[in-house]
Amino acid sequence: MERVRPAPNTPSLRRRKELLKKVLNVDVDEISHRVVRQHHFRVAVETASCVDSNSRIWRRYSKNKGGIILLLSGMRDLGLRD
């Protein structure tokens, strides 16, 4: 996922934001924050929908191996952020 960078705070951008606020009563910053939150929520829901199917596969695999699976530390920590 590409990280969204804030727009530069240039005088022309500030002026356009002020005009939109005065003329249309629209807060551009609030709208952009809502769009970003909605995007993150959609990604979280899509990710959560995959977890259940992966959990079922893992439980079946674990049961077939006797219930205890030892992982190497490199595999155990895979995907963790520092």
PyMOL Python script that loads the backbone (N, CA, C, O; Angstrom):
from pymol import cmd

cmd.read_pdbstr("""\
ATOM      1  N   MET A   1       0.837  -1.162   0.000  1.00  0.00           N
ATOM      2  CA  MET A   1       0.000   0.000   0.000  1.00  0.00           C
ATOM      3  C   MET A   1       0.888   1.233   0.000  1.00  0.00           C
ATOM      4  O   MET A   1       1.829   1.338   0.787  1.00  0.00           O
ATOM      5  N   GLU A   2       0.580   2.150  -0.882  1.00  0.00           N
ATOM      6  CA  GLU A   2       1.377   3.361  -0.997  1.00  0.00           C
ATOM      7  C   GLU A   2       0.981   4.354   0.082  1.00  0.00           C
ATOM      8  O   GLU A   2      -0.205   4.573   0.331  1.00  0.00           O
ATOM      9  N   ARG A   3       1.954   4.938   0.705  1.00  0.00           N
ATOM     10  CA  ARG A   3       1.696   5.902   1.779  1.00  0.00           C
ATOM     11  C   ARG A   3       1.242   7.226   1.184  1.00  0.00           C
ATOM     12  O   ARG A   3       1.853   7.734   0.244  1.00  0.00           O
ATOM     13  N   VAL A   4       0.173   7.779   1.731  1.00  0.00           N
ATOM     14  CA  VAL A   4      -0.364   9.045   1.254  1.00  0.00           C
ATOM     15  C   VAL A   4       0.389  10.176   1.933  1.00  0.00           C
ATOM     16  O   VAL A   4       0.494  10.218   3.159  1.00  0.00           O
ATOM     17  N   ARG A   5       0.905  11.079   1.137  1.00  0.00           N
ATOM     18  CA  ARG A   5       1.642  12.222   1.678  1.00  0.00           C
ATOM     19  C   ARG A   5       0.736  13.444   1.700  1.00  0.00           C
ATOM     20  O   ARG A   5      -0.055  13.645   0.778  1.00  0.00           O
ATOM     21  N   PRO A   6       0.842  14.253   2.730  1.00  0.00           N
ATOM     22  CA  PRO A   6       0.031  15.469   2.761  1.00  0.00           C
ATOM     23  C   PRO A   6       0.461  16.431   1.666  1.00  0.00           C
ATOM     24  O   PRO A   6       1.633  16.497   1.295  1.00  0.00           O
ATOM     25  N   ALA A   7      -0.499  17.165   1.164  1.00  0.00           N
ATOM     26  CA  ALA A   7      -0.193  18.139   0.119  1.00  0.00           C
ATOM     27  C   ALA A   7       0.651  19.262   0.704  1.00  0.00           C
ATOM     28  O   ALA A   7       0.512  19.597   1.881  1.00  0.00           O
ATOM     29  N   PRO A   8       1.518  19.840  -0.104  1.00  0.00           N
ATOM     30  CA  PRO A   8       2.319  20.953   0.412  1.00  0.00           C
ATOM     31  C   PRO A   8       1.419  22.118   0.785  1.00  0.00           C
ATOM     32  O   PRO A   8       0.402  22.362   0.136  1.00  0.00           O
ATOM     33  N   ASN A   9       1.790  22.820   1.809  1.00  0.00           N
ATOM     34  CA  ASN A   9       0.982  23.925   2.307  1.00  0.00           C
ATOM     35  C   ASN A   9       1.395  25.212   1.589  1.00  0.00           C
ATOM     36  O   ASN A   9       2.002  26.098   2.191  1.00  0.00           O
ATOM     37  N   THR A  10       1.064  25.308   0.311  1.00  0.00           N
ATOM     38  CA  THR A  10       1.430  26.471  -0.490  1.00  0.00           C
ATOM     39  C   THR A  10       0.363  27.547  -0.356  1.00  0.00           C
ATOM     40  O   THR A  10      -0.774  27.249   0.010  1.00  0.00           O
ATOM     41  N   PRO A  11       0.715  28.794  -0.648  1.00  0.00           N
ATOM     42  CA  PRO A  11      -0.281  29.869  -0.559  1.00  0.00           C
ATOM     43  C   PRO A  11      -1.482  29.649  -1.472  1.00  0.00           C
ATOM     44  O   PRO A  11      -2.614  29.942  -1.086  1.00  0.00           O
ATOM     45  N   SER A  12      -1.250  29.136  -2.676  1.00  0.00           N
ATOM     46  CA  SER A  12      -2.374  28.928  -3.591  1.00  0.00           C
ATOM     47  C   SER A  12      -3.305  27.826  -3.065  1.00  0.00           C
ATOM     48  O   SER A  12      -4.524  27.921  -3.210  1.00  0.00           O
ATOM     49  N   LEU A  13      -2.738  26.796  -2.463  1.00  0.00           N
ATOM     50  CA  LEU A  13      -3.563  25.726  -1.902  1.00  0.00           C
ATOM     51  C   LEU A  13      -4.372  26.243  -0.719  1.00  0.00           C
ATOM     52  O   LEU A  13      -5.561  25.949  -0.598  1.00  0.00           O
ATOM     53  N   ARG A  14      -3.725  27.013   0.152  1.00  0.00           N
ATOM     54  CA  ARG A  14      -4.462  27.596   1.282  1.00  0.00           C
ATOM     55  C   ARG A  14      -5.585  28.494   0.793  1.00  0.00           C
ATOM     56  O   ARG A  14      -6.678  28.489   1.359  1.00  0.00           O
ATOM     57  N   ARG A  15      -5.324  29.260  -0.252  1.00  0.00           N
ATOM     58  CA  ARG A  15      -6.337  30.166  -0.803  1.00  0.00           C
ATOM     59  C   ARG A  15      -7.522  29.378  -1.366  1.00  0.00           C
ATOM     60  O   ARG A  15      -8.675  29.745  -1.142  1.00  0.00           O
ATOM     61  N   ARG A  16      -7.240  28.301  -2.092  1.00  0.00           N
ATOM     62  CA  ARG A  16      -8.334  27.476  -2.633  1.00  0.00           C
ATOM     63  C   ARG A  16      -9.154  26.858  -1.522  1.00  0.00           C
ATOM     64  O   ARG A  16     -10.378  26.783  -1.624  1.00  0.00           O
ATOM     65  N   LYS A  17      -8.493  26.411  -0.453  1.00  0.00           N
ATOM     66  CA  LYS A  17      -9.212  25.841   0.689  1.00  0.00           C
ATOM     67  C   LYS A  17     -10.116  26.886   1.326  1.00  0.00           C
ATOM     68  O   LYS A  17     -11.261  26.597   1.674  1.00  0.00           O
ATOM     69  N   GLU A  18      -9.594  28.108   1.478  1.00  0.00           N
ATOM     70  CA  GLU A  18     -10.401  29.180   2.060  1.00  0.00           C
ATOM     71  C   GLU A  18     -11.606  29.491   1.192  1.00  0.00           C
ATOM     72  O   GLU A  18     -12.705  29.698   1.707  1.00  0.00           O
ATOM     73  N   LEU A  19     -11.413  29.527  -0.118  1.00  0.00           N
ATOM     74  CA  LEU A  19     -12.525  29.814  -1.032  1.00  0.00           C
ATOM     75  C   LEU A  19     -13.590  28.720  -0.960  1.00  0.00           C
ATOM     76  O   LEU A  19     -14.784  29.017  -0.916  1.00  0.00           O
ATOM     77  N   LEU A  20     -13.169  27.478  -0.948  1.00  0.00           N
ATOM     78  CA  LEU A  20     -14.134  26.385  -0.835  1.00  0.00           C
ATOM     79  C   LEU A  20     -14.898  26.462   0.485  1.00  0.00           C
ATOM     80  O   LEU A  20     -16.094  26.176   0.535  1.00  0.00           O
ATOM     81  N   LYS A  21     -14.212  26.844   1.532  1.00  0.00           N
ATOM     82  CA  LYS A  21     -14.860  26.970   2.841  1.00  0.00           C
ATOM     83  C   LYS A  21     -15.886  28.101   2.831  1.00  0.00           C
ATOM     84  O   LYS A  21     -16.991  27.939   3.350  1.00  0.00           O
ATOM     85  N   LYS A  22     -15.528  29.256   2.240  1.00  0.00           N
ATOM     86  CA  LYS A  22     -16.436  30.406   2.224  1.00  0.00           C
ATOM     87  C   LYS A  22     -17.595  30.218   1.255  1.00  0.00           C
ATOM     88  O   LYS A  22     -18.742  30.496   1.602  1.00  0.00           O
ATOM     89  N   VAL A  23     -17.310  29.753   0.049  1.00  0.00           N
ATOM     90  CA  VAL A  23     -18.332  29.676  -0.993  1.00  0.00           C
ATOM     91  C   VAL A  23     -19.241  28.463  -0.815  1.00  0.00           C
ATOM     92  O   VAL A  23     -20.464  28.587  -0.866  1.00  0.00           O
ATOM     93  N   LEU A  24     -18.644  27.295  -0.606  1.00  0.00           N
ATOM     94  CA  LEU A  24     -19.432  26.057  -0.552  1.00  0.00           C
ATOM     95  C   LEU A  24     -19.596  25.500   0.862  1.00  0.00           C
ATOM     96  O   LEU A  24     -20.305  24.514   1.067  1.00  0.00           O
ATOM     97  N   ASN A  25     -18.938  26.133   1.834  1.00  0.00           N
ATOM     98  CA  ASN A  25     -18.961  25.643   3.219  1.00  0.00           C
ATOM     99  C   ASN A  25     -18.452  24.202   3.294  1.00  0.00           C
ATOM    100  O   ASN A  25     -19.051  23.347   3.946  1.00  0.00           O
ATOM    101  N   VAL A  26     -17.321  23.957   2.603  1.00  0.00           N
ATOM    102  CA  VAL A  26     -16.719  22.626   2.535  1.00  0.00           C
ATOM    103  C   VAL A  26     -15.335  22.682   3.165  1.00  0.00           C
ATOM    104  O   VAL A  26     -14.506  23.513   2.796  1.00  0.00           O
ATOM    105  N   ASP A  27     -15.094  21.790   4.119  1.00  0.00           N
ATOM    106  CA  ASP A  27     -13.780  21.693   4.743  1.00  0.00           C
ATOM    107  C   ASP A  27     -12.991  20.590   4.034  1.00  0.00           C
ATOM    108  O   ASP A  27     -13.243  19.403   4.242  1.00  0.00           O
ATOM    109  N   VAL A  28     -12.048  20.989   3.207  1.00  0.00           N
ATOM    110  CA  VAL A  28     -11.281  20.049   2.386  1.00  0.00           C
ATOM    111  C   VAL A  28     -10.478  19.090   3.260  1.00  0.00           C
ATOM    112  O   VAL A  28     -10.406  17.897   2.966  1.00  0.00           O
ATOM    113  N   ASP A  29      -9.877  19.600   4.329  1.00  0.00           N
ATOM    114  CA  ASP A  29      -9.070  18.750   5.199  1.00  0.00           C
ATOM    115  C   ASP A  29      -9.921  17.668   5.864  1.00  0.00           C
ATOM    116  O   ASP A  29      -9.485  16.521   5.965  1.00  0.00           O
ATOM    117  N   GLU A  30     -11.121  18.013   6.317  1.00  0.00           N
ATOM    118  CA  GLU A  30     -12.004  17.028   6.952  1.00  0.00           C
ATOM    119  C   GLU A  30     -12.422  15.954   5.955  1.00  0.00           C
ATOM    120  O   GLU A  30     -12.477  14.775   6.301  1.00  0.00           O
ATOM    121  N   ILE A  31     -12.714  16.350   4.731  1.00  0.00           N
ATOM    122  CA  ILE A  31     -13.101  15.378   3.698  1.00  0.00           C
ATOM    123  C   ILE A  31     -11.942  14.429   3.410  1.00  0.00           C
ATOM    124  O   ILE A  31     -12.150  13.222   3.288  1.00  0.00           O
ATOM    125  N   SER A  32     -10.727  14.959   3.299  1.00  0.00           N
ATOM    126  CA  SER A  32      -9.580  14.088   3.009  1.00  0.00           C
ATOM    127  C   SER A  32      -9.326  13.126   4.164  1.00  0.00           C
ATOM    128  O   SER A  32      -8.973  11.970   3.929  1.00  0.00           O
ATOM    129  N   HIS A  33      -9.500  13.583   5.423  1.00  0.00           N
ATOM    130  CA  HIS A  33      -9.331  12.685   6.566  1.00  0.00           C
ATOM    131  C   HIS A  33     -10.375  11.575   6.544  1.00  0.00           C
ATOM    132  O   HIS A  33     -10.059  10.427   6.856  1.00  0.00           O
ATOM    133  N   ARG A  34     -11.600  11.895   6.183  1.00  0.00           N
ATOM    134  CA  ARG A  34     -12.652  10.868   6.108  1.00  0.00           C
ATOM    135  C   ARG A  34     -12.355   9.841   5.036  1.00  0.00           C
ATOM    136  O   ARG A  34     -12.570   8.646   5.240  1.00  0.00           O
ATOM    137  N   VAL A  35     -11.860  10.298   3.890  1.00  0.00           N
ATOM    138  CA  VAL A  35     -11.531   9.371   2.799  1.00  0.00           C
ATOM    139  C   VAL A  35     -10.422   8.420   3.227  1.00  0.00           C
ATOM    140  O   VAL A  35     -10.493   7.223   2.949  1.00  0.00           O
ATOM    141  N   VAL A  36      -9.402   8.938   3.897  1.00  0.00           N
ATOM    142  CA  VAL A  36      -8.294   8.096   4.352  1.00  0.00           C
ATOM    143  C   VAL A  36      -8.782   7.086   5.379  1.00  0.00           C
ATOM    144  O   VAL A  36      -8.406   5.915   5.316  1.00  0.00           O
ATOM    145  N   ARG A  37      -9.624   7.524   6.336  1.00  0.00           N
ATOM    146  CA  ARG A  37     -10.162   6.597   7.342  1.00  0.00           C
ATOM    147  C   ARG A  37     -11.002   5.508   6.687  1.00  0.00           C
ATOM    148  O   ARG A  37     -10.915   4.342   7.071  1.00  0.00           O
ATOM    149  N   GLN A  38     -11.816   5.884   5.697  1.00  0.00           N
ATOM    150  CA  GLN A  38     -12.647   4.894   5.010  1.00  0.00           C
ATOM    151  C   GLN A  38     -11.780   3.873   4.282  1.00  0.00           C
ATOM    152  O   GLN A  38     -12.091   2.681   4.282  1.00  0.00           O
ATOM    153  N   HIS A  39     -10.698   4.333   3.663  1.00  0.00           N
ATOM    154  CA  HIS A  39      -9.798   3.415   2.963  1.00  0.00           C
ATOM    155  C   HIS A  39      -9.162   2.425   3.936  1.00  0.00           C
ATOM    156  O   HIS A  39      -9.108   1.228   3.657  1.00  0.00           O
ATOM    157  N   HIS A  40      -8.678   2.925   5.086  1.00  0.00           N
ATOM    158  CA  HIS A  40      -8.052   2.041   6.071  1.00  0.00           C
ATOM    159  C   HIS A  40      -9.074   1.055   6.634  1.00  0.00           C
ATOM    160  O   HIS A  40      -8.730  -0.099   6.894  1.00  0.00           O
ATOM    161  N   PHE A  41     -10.311   1.480   6.827  1.00  0.00           N
ATOM    162  CA  PHE A  41     -11.354   0.579   7.320  1.00  0.00           C
ATOM    163  C   PHE A  41     -11.628  -0.525   6.302  1.00  0.00           C
ATOM    164  O   PHE A  41     -11.779  -1.689   6.672  1.00  0.00           O
ATOM    165  N   ARG A  42     -11.695  -0.160   5.014  1.00  0.00           N
ATOM    166  CA  ARG A  42     -11.960  -1.155   3.967  1.00  0.00           C
ATOM    167  C   ARG A  42     -10.830  -2.180   3.900  1.00  0.00           C
ATOM    168  O   ARG A  42     -11.091  -3.373   3.746  1.00  0.00           O
ATOM    169  N   VAL A  43      -9.585  -1.736   4.012  1.00  0.00           N
ATOM    170  CA  VAL A  43      -8.445  -2.656   4.000  1.00  0.00           C
ATOM    171  C   VAL A  43      -8.502  -3.589   5.204  1.00  0.00           C
ATOM    172  O   VAL A  43      -8.224  -4.781   5.078  1.00  0.00           O
ATOM    173  N   ALA A  44      -8.862  -3.051   6.376  1.00  0.00           N
ATOM    174  CA  ALA A  44      -8.949  -3.884   7.579  1.00  0.00           C
ATOM    175  C   ALA A  44     -10.033  -4.942   7.434  1.00  0.00           C
ATOM    176  O   ALA A  44      -9.832  -6.085   7.843  1.00  0.00           O
ATOM    177  N   VAL A  45     -11.176  -4.585   6.860  1.00  0.00           N
ATOM    178  CA  VAL A  45     -12.262  -5.556   6.668  1.00  0.00           C
ATOM    179  C   VAL A  45     -11.839  -6.638   5.687  1.00  0.00           C
ATOM    180  O   VAL A  45     -12.108  -7.817   5.914  1.00  0.00           O
ATOM    181  N   GLU A  46     -11.184  -6.254   4.604  1.00  0.00           N
ATOM    182  CA  GLU A  46     -10.725  -7.248   3.624  1.00  0.00           C
ATOM    183  C   GLU A  46      -9.702  -8.204   4.248  1.00  0.00           C
ATOM    184  O   GLU A  46      -9.725  -9.405   3.980  1.00  0.00           O
ATOM    185  N   THR A  47      -8.820  -7.672   5.065  1.00  0.00           N
ATOM    186  CA  THR A  47      -7.817  -8.507   5.730  1.00  0.00           C
ATOM    187  C   THR A  47      -8.473  -9.457   6.721  1.00  0.00           C
ATOM    188  O   THR A  47      -8.105 -10.629   6.801  1.00  0.00           O
ATOM    189  N   ALA A  48      -9.446  -8.950   7.475  1.00  0.00           N
ATOM    190  CA  ALA A  48     -10.125  -9.787   8.468  1.00  0.00           C
ATOM    191  C   ALA A  48     -10.908 -10.909   7.808  1.00  0.00           C
ATOM    192  O   ALA A  48     -11.042 -11.985   8.391  1.00  0.00           O
ATOM    193  N   SER A  49     -11.428 -10.687   6.608  1.00  0.00           N
ATOM    194  CA  SER A  49     -12.190 -11.745   5.941  1.00  0.00           C
ATOM    195  C   SER A  49     -11.287 -12.918   5.557  1.00  0.00           C
ATOM    196  O   SER A  49     -11.757 -14.052   5.462  1.00  0.00           O
ATOM    197  N   CYS A  50      -9.998 -12.659   5.336  1.00  0.00           N
ATOM    198  CA  CYS A  50      -9.055 -13.734   4.994  1.00  0.00           C
ATOM    199  C   CYS A  50      -8.619 -14.520   6.221  1.00  0.00           C
ATOM    200  O   CYS A  50      -8.230 -15.681   6.101  1.00  0.00           O
ATOM    201  N   VAL A  51      -8.678 -13.912   7.388  1.00  0.00           N
ATOM    202  CA  VAL A  51      -8.152 -14.541   8.601  1.00  0.00           C
ATOM    203  C   VAL A  51      -8.900 -15.819   8.938  1.00  0.00           C
ATOM    204  O   VAL A  51      -8.278 -16.809   9.323  1.00  0.00           O
ATOM    205  N   ASP A  52     -10.230 -15.820   8.803  1.00  0.00           N
ATOM    206  CA  ASP A  52     -11.014 -16.995   9.182  1.00  0.00           C
ATOM    207  C   ASP A  52     -10.650 -18.201   8.331  1.00  0.00           C
ATOM    208  O   ASP A  52     -10.459 -19.297   8.857  1.00  0.00           O
ATOM    209  N   SER A  53     -10.553 -18.010   7.025  1.00  0.00           N
ATOM    210  CA  SER A  53     -10.209 -19.161   6.172  1.00  0.00           C
ATOM    211  C   SER A  53      -8.792 -19.638   6.468  1.00  0.00           C
ATOM    212  O   SER A  53      -8.544 -20.844   6.490  1.00  0.00           O
ATOM    213  N   ASN A  54      -7.863 -18.721   6.694  1.00  0.00           N
ATOM    214  CA  ASN A  54      -6.496 -19.119   7.029  1.00  0.00           C
ATOM    215  C   ASN A  54      -6.445 -19.831   8.379  1.00  0.00           C
ATOM    216  O   ASN A  54      -5.659 -20.762   8.555  1.00  0.00           O
ATOM    217  N   SER A  55      -7.275 -19.404   9.334  1.00  0.00           N
ATOM    218  CA  SER A  55      -7.304 -20.042  10.648  1.00  0.00           C
ATOM    219  C   SER A  55      -7.807 -21.471  10.545  1.00  0.00           C
ATOM    220  O   SER A  55      -7.277 -22.372  11.196  1.00  0.00           O
ATOM    221  N   ARG A  56      -8.833 -21.679   9.723  1.00  0.00           N
ATOM    222  CA  ARG A  56      -9.345 -23.046   9.552  1.00  0.00           C
ATOM    223  C   ARG A  56      -8.284 -23.952   8.945  1.00  0.00           C
ATOM    224  O   ARG A  56      -8.119 -25.092   9.379  1.00  0.00           O
ATOM    225  N   ILE A  57      -7.569 -23.457   7.950  1.00  0.00           N
ATOM    226  CA  ILE A  57      -6.502 -24.243   7.317  1.00  0.00           C
ATOM    227  C   ILE A  57      -5.409 -24.548   8.335  1.00  0.00           C
ATOM    228  O   ILE A  57      -4.908 -25.672   8.385  1.00  0.00           O
ATOM    229  N   TRP A  58      -5.032 -23.555   9.149  1.00  0.00           N
ATOM    230  CA  TRP A  58      -3.990 -23.753  10.158  1.00  0.00           C
ATOM    231  C   TRP A  58      -4.428 -24.764  11.208  1.00  0.00           C
ATOM    232  O   TRP A  58      -3.634 -25.622  11.596  1.00  0.00           O
ATOM    233  N   ARG A  59      -5.667 -24.686  11.677  1.00  0.00           N
ATOM    234  CA  ARG A  59      -6.150 -25.660  12.677  1.00  0.00           C
ATOM    235  C   ARG A  59      -6.120 -27.079  12.112  1.00  0.00           C
ATOM    236  O   ARG A  59      -5.718 -28.012  12.807  1.00  0.00           O
ATOM    237  N   ARG A  60      -6.535 -27.246  10.879  1.00  0.00           N
ATOM    238  CA  ARG A  60      -6.519 -28.566  10.258  1.00  0.00           C
ATOM    239  C   ARG A  60      -5.083 -29.078  10.134  1.00  0.00           C
ATOM    240  O   ARG A  60      -4.817 -30.244  10.423  1.00  0.00           O
ATOM    241  N   TYR A  61      -4.155 -28.215   9.708  1.00  0.00           N
ATOM    242  CA  TYR A  61      -2.750 -28.595   9.592  1.00  0.00           C
ATOM    243  C   TYR A  61      -2.180 -28.969  10.954  1.00  0.00           C
ATOM    244  O   TYR A  61      -1.491 -29.981  11.082  1.00  0.00           O
ATOM    245  N   SER A  62      -2.463 -28.157  11.976  1.00  0.00           N
ATOM    246  CA  SER A  62      -1.970 -28.397  13.324  1.00  0.00           C
ATOM    247  C   SER A  62      -2.501 -29.718  13.859  1.00  0.00           C
ATOM    248  O   SER A  62      -1.761 -30.478  14.483  1.00  0.00           O
ATOM    249  N   LYS A  63      -3.777 -29.995  13.621  1.00  0.00           N
ATOM    250  CA  LYS A  63      -4.384 -31.243  14.094  1.00  0.00           C
ATOM    251  C   LYS A  63      -3.724 -32.451  13.424  1.00  0.00           C
ATOM    252  O   LYS A  63      -3.469 -33.464  14.074  1.00  0.00           O
ATOM    253  N   ASN A  64      -3.450 -32.339  12.134  1.00  0.00           N
ATOM    254  CA  ASN A  64      -2.805 -33.440  11.421  1.00  0.00           C
ATOM    255  C   ASN A  64      -1.382 -33.691  11.905  1.00  0.00           C
ATOM    256  O   ASN A  64      -0.895 -34.819  11.823  1.00  0.00           O
ATOM    257  N   LYS A  65      -0.708 -32.661  12.408  1.00  0.00           N
ATOM    258  CA  LYS A  65       0.664 -32.802  12.893  1.00  0.00           C
ATOM    259  C   LYS A  65       0.724 -33.153  14.368  1.00  0.00           C
ATOM    260  O   LYS A  65       1.819 -33.242  14.924  1.00  0.00           O
ATOM    261  N   GLY A  66      -0.396 -33.354  15.014  1.00  0.00           N
ATOM    262  CA  GLY A  66      -0.403 -33.736  16.413  1.00  0.00           C
ATOM    263  C   GLY A  66      -0.716 -32.601  17.372  1.00  0.00           C
ATOM    264  O   GLY A  66      -0.694 -32.801  18.586  1.00  0.00           O
ATOM    265  N   GLY A  67      -1.002 -31.429  16.862  1.00  0.00           N
ATOM    266  CA  GLY A  67      -1.426 -30.334  17.717  1.00  0.00           C
ATOM    267  C   GLY A  67      -0.326 -29.398  18.167  1.00  0.00           C
ATOM    268  O   GLY A  67      -0.618 -28.271  18.567  1.00  0.00           O
ATOM    269  N   ILE A  68       0.934 -29.818  18.119  1.00  0.00           N
ATOM    270  CA  ILE A  68       2.034 -28.944  18.536  1.00  0.00           C
ATOM    271  C   ILE A  68       2.976 -28.769  17.358  1.00  0.00           C
ATOM    272  O   ILE A  68       3.458 -29.739  16.772  1.00  0.00           O
ATOM    273  N   ILE A  69       3.225 -27.519  17.027  1.00  0.00           N
ATOM    274  CA  ILE A  69       4.125 -27.215  15.916  1.00  0.00           C
ATOM    275  C   ILE A  69       5.171 -26.239  16.421  1.00  0.00           C
ATOM    276  O   ILE A  69       4.833 -25.178  16.944  1.00  0.00           O
ATOM    277  N   LEU A  70       6.427 -26.589  16.269  1.00  0.00           N
ATOM    278  CA  LEU A  70       7.522 -25.722  16.687  1.00  0.00           C
ATOM    279  C   LEU A  70       8.017 -24.942  15.482  1.00  0.00           C
ATOM    280  O   LEU A  70       8.311 -25.519  14.435  1.00  0.00           O
ATOM    281  N   LEU A  71       8.106 -23.629  15.634  1.00  0.00           N
ATOM    282  CA  LEU A  71       8.563 -22.770  14.554  1.00  0.00           C
ATOM    283  C   LEU A  71       9.932 -22.204  14.891  1.00  0.00           C
ATOM    284  O   LEU A  71      10.235 -21.933  16.053  1.00  0.00           O
ATOM    285  N   LEU A  72      10.749 -22.032  13.872  1.00  0.00           N
ATOM    286  CA  LEU A  72      12.022 -21.348  14.047  1.00  0.00           C
ATOM    287  C   LEU A  72      11.748 -19.890  14.393  1.00  0.00           C
ATOM    288  O   LEU A  72      10.710 -19.345  14.019  1.00  0.00           O
ATOM    289  N   SER A  73      12.679 -19.259  15.108  1.00  0.00           N
ATOM    290  CA  SER A  73      12.441 -17.873  15.536  1.00  0.00           C
ATOM    291  C   SER A  73      12.270 -16.944  14.338  1.00  0.00           C
ATOM    292  O   SER A  73      11.500 -15.986  14.410  1.00  0.00           O
ATOM    293  N   GLY A  74      12.970 -17.208  13.244  1.00  0.00           N
ATOM    294  CA  GLY A  74      12.818 -16.378  12.044  1.00  0.00           C
ATOM    295  C   GLY A  74      11.418 -16.474  11.458  1.00  0.00           C
ATOM    296  O   GLY A  74      10.871 -15.479  10.982  1.00  0.00           O
ATOM    297  N   MET A  75      10.841 -17.661  11.490  1.00  0.00           N
ATOM    298  CA  MET A  75       9.477 -17.829  10.988  1.00  0.00           C
ATOM    299  C   MET A  75       8.462 -17.271  11.970  1.00  0.00           C
ATOM    300  O   MET A  75       7.455 -16.689  11.568  1.00  0.00           O
ATOM    301  N   ARG A  76       8.724 -17.444  13.242  1.00  0.00           N
ATOM    302  CA  ARG A  76       7.790 -16.984  14.267  1.00  0.00           C
ATOM    303  C   ARG A  76       7.648 -15.466  14.217  1.00  0.00           C
ATOM    304  O   ARG A  76       6.552 -14.935  14.397  1.00  0.00           O
ATOM    305  N   ASP A  77       8.753 -14.772  13.972  1.00  0.00           N
ATOM    306  CA  ASP A  77       8.755 -13.308  13.974  1.00  0.00           C
ATOM    307  C   ASP A  77       8.454 -12.710  12.604  1.00  0.00           C
ATOM    308  O   ASP A  77       8.481 -11.490  12.443  1.00  0.00           O
ATOM    309  N   LEU A  78       8.175 -13.538  11.638  1.00  0.00           N
ATOM    310  CA  LEU A  78       7.914 -13.057  10.275  1.00  0.00           C
ATOM    311  C   LEU A  78       6.688 -12.159  10.270  1.00  0.00           C
ATOM    312  O   LEU A  78       5.638 -12.545  10.784  1.00  0.00           O
ATOM    313  N   GLY A  79       6.802 -10.995   9.709  1.00  0.00           N
ATOM    314  CA  GLY A  79       5.676 -10.079   9.610  1.00  0.00           C
ATOM    315  C   GLY A  79       5.552  -9.117  10.764  1.00  0.00           C
ATOM    316  O   GLY A  79       4.736  -8.197  10.704  1.00  0.00           O
ATOM    317  N   LEU A  80       6.348  -9.297  11.834  1.00  0.00           N
ATOM    318  CA  LEU A  80       6.285  -8.373  12.950  1.00  0.00           C
ATOM    319  C   LEU A  80       7.073  -7.118  12.604  1.00  0.00           C
ATOM    320  O   LEU A  80       8.123  -7.175  11.963  1.00  0.00           O
ATOM    321  N   ARG A  81       6.545  -5.993  13.042  1.00  0.00           N
ATOM    322  CA  ARG A  81       7.234  -4.725  12.789  1.00  0.00           C
ATOM    323  C   ARG A  81       8.071  -4.346  13.988  1.00  0.00           C
ATOM    324  O   ARG A  81       7.726  -4.643  15.132  1.00  0.00           O
ATOM    325  N   ASP A  82       9.170  -3.688  13.705  1.00  0.00           N
ATOM    326  CA  ASP A  82      10.046  -3.223  14.801  1.00  0.00           C
ATOM    327  C   ASP A  82       9.497  -1.975  15.430  1.00  0.00           C
ATOM    328  O   ASP A  82      10.095  -1.440  16.364  1.00  0.00           O
TER     329      ASP A  82
END
""", "prot")
cmd.dss("prot")
cmd.show_as("cartoon", "prot")
cmd.util.cbc("prot")
cmd.orient("prot")
